[in-house]
Amino acid sequence: MTDAPLLDVENLWVKFRTRNGVFDAVRGISFTLGKERLGIVGESGSGKSMTGRAVLRLIRPPGFIEADRLDVHGEDILALPEKRMRKLRGGRVSMIMQDPKFSLNPVMTVGQQLVEALRAHENVSRSQAYERALEVLDEVAIREPRRVIDLYPHEVSGGMGQRIMIAMMLLPNPEILIADEPTSALDVSVQLQVLDIIDKLVRDRGMGLMFISHDLNLVAKFCDRIIIMYAGRIVETCKASELRNAQHPYTLGLLNSVPDLERPRDHLEVLKRDPAWREAPSVSARQ
Ligand SMILES: Nc1ncnc2c1ncn2[C@@H]1O[C@H](COP(=O)(O)OP(=O)(O)OP(=O)(O)O)[C@@H](O)[C@H]1O
């Protein structure tokens, strides 16, 4: 084990070759992740999902990554061969996607998928994997895990499907969890349950969480530190507890443009943008 941060990213670019030249989706951002909950916020197209995917080297052609540094707990993953990268994905670094329907295999039972997910990363017998699967279903607050383990994905609700996804991602005990809009496909009440479960697991296990969302108010409640992205750059970063001191007009706009159930307003502000924001250098969120 090293003292290095769980994730250390310096000058990361995500680029796409297009017919009209190269489009820069992420433009030279730098950040670290420790054993903390780090929120990455921005509107659609700001580059937050591409940042999450880049960390797993999951950008497909015509997209590609450039960075001065992309280290997972001290290990340079830019230099890792794809075979080792596959081991790292879902092993040391896991990702929860927005909609479990796209991630769960429809023709395998929940149990079969959990067992397979674990056995891909750990040398355990089928029966040991099955027992661990039951335990982790319990951890994500699934009642009657012995019944649910034999169901197919279409037989479970959206909220349950998302918790099963979380269970699957957590089975190999990752150091880093990337959650990309993990609850936006769910009803509000189920959203909070799922967030509570992620929160508890991240704290109990001492993981690092990268939580990607467009909802700044939600992120502020749920994370320790926040990165605000605009047009592929970091325009502001702060502790969640200090968000009220945020300076950047984009951050302030985001805070005012998201409906808050606890404080309803007559009208929502329309976010005004200044072309100068695009050009300002990216703020470093390395610690
Ligand atoms: N294959 C591609 N070719 C060109 N540009 C792309 C491609 N895929 C994504 N992009 C662009 O990359 C930019 C960043 O996308 P990204 O998905 O990271 O945004 P986001 O902030 O996560 O938004 P969302 O919340 O909508 O997912 C967008 O402008 C998008 O159009």
The ligand as an SDF file (V2000), in Angstrom:
LIG
                    3D

 31 33  0  0  0  0  0  0  0  0999 V2000
  -18.3490   10.0620  -30.1480 N   0  0  0  0  0  0  0  0  0  0  0  0
  -18.2910   11.3700  -29.9040 C   0  0  0  0  0  0  0  0  0  0  0  0
  -17.8650   12.2470  -30.8470 N   0  0  0  0  0  0  0  0  0  0  0  0
  -17.7980   13.5630  -30.6130 C   0  0  0  0  0  0  0  0  0  0  0  0
  -18.1420   14.1260  -29.4320 N   0  0  0  0  0  0  0  0  0  0  0  0
  -18.5800   13.3170  -28.4440 C   0  0  0  0  0  0  0  0  0  0  0  0
  -18.6680   11.9090  -28.6180 C   0  0  0  0  0  0  0  0  0  0  0  0
  -19.1350   11.3660  -27.4600 N   0  0  0  0  0  0  0  0  0  0  0  0
  -19.3310   12.4080  -26.6220 C   0  0  0  0  0  0  0  0  0  0  0  0
  -18.9920   13.5710  -27.1910 N   0  0  0  0  0  0  0  0  0  0  0  0
  -19.0720   14.9030  -26.6110 C   0  0  0  0  0  0  0  0  0  0  0  0
  -18.3320   14.9800  -25.4110 O   0  0  0  0  0  0  0  0  0  0  0  0
  -18.8870   15.9880  -24.5910 C   0  0  0  0  0  0  0  0  0  0  0  0
  -18.9020   15.5390  -23.1570 C   0  0  0  0  0  0  0  0  0  0  0  0
  -19.8170   14.4840  -22.9910 O   0  0  0  0  0  0  0  0  0  0  0  0
  -20.1500   13.8830  -21.5580 P   0  0  0  0  0  0  0  0  0  0  0  0
  -21.0280   12.6920  -21.7770 O   0  0  0  0  0  0  0  0  0  0  0  0
  -18.9300   13.7040  -20.7530 O   0  0  0  0  0  0  0  0  0  0  0  0
  -20.9850   15.0450  -20.8960 O   0  0  0  0  0  0  0  0  0  0  0  0
  -21.7370   15.0070  -19.5410 P   0  0  0  0  0  0  0  0  0  0  0  0
  -21.3110   16.2280  -18.8300 O   0  0  0  0  0  0  0  0  0  0  0  0
  -21.5380   13.7430  -18.8240 O   0  0  0  0  0  0  0  0  0  0  0  0
  -23.2220   15.1410  -20.0080 O   0  0  0  0  0  0  0  0  0  0  0  0
  -24.4340   14.1410  -19.7810 P   0  0  0  0  0  0  0  0  0  0  0  0
  -24.9430   14.4830  -18.4170 O   0  0  0  0  0  0  0  0  0  0  0  0
  -25.3810   14.5150  -20.8800 O   0  0  0  0  0  0  0  0  0  0  0  0
  -23.9120   12.7430  -19.8980 O   0  0  0  0  0  0  0  0  0  0  0  0
  -20.2620   16.3130  -25.1520 C   0  0  0  0  0  0  0  0  0  0  0  0
  -20.2280   17.5820  -25.7300 O   0  0  0  0  0  0  0  0  0  0  0  0
  -20.4780   15.2450  -26.1850 C   0  0  0  0  0  0  0  0  0  0  0  0
  -21.2260   15.7500  -27.2680 O   0  0  0  0  0  0  0  0  0  0  0  0
  1  2  1  0
  2  3  1  0
  2  7  2  0
  3  4  2  0
  4  5  1  0
  5  6  2  0
  6  7  1  0
  6 10  1  0
  7  8  1  0
  8  9  2  0
  9 10  1  0
 10 11  1  0
 11 12  1  0
 11 30  1  0
 12 13  1  0
 13 14  1  0
 13 28  1  0
 14 15  1  0
 15 16  1  0
 16 17  2  0
 16 18  1  0
 16 19  1  0
 19 20  1  0
 20 21  2  0
 20 22  1  0
 20 23  1  0
 23 24  1  0
 24 25  2  0
 24 26  1  0
 24 27  1  0
 28 29  1  0
 28 30  1  0
 30 31  1  0
M  END
$$$$
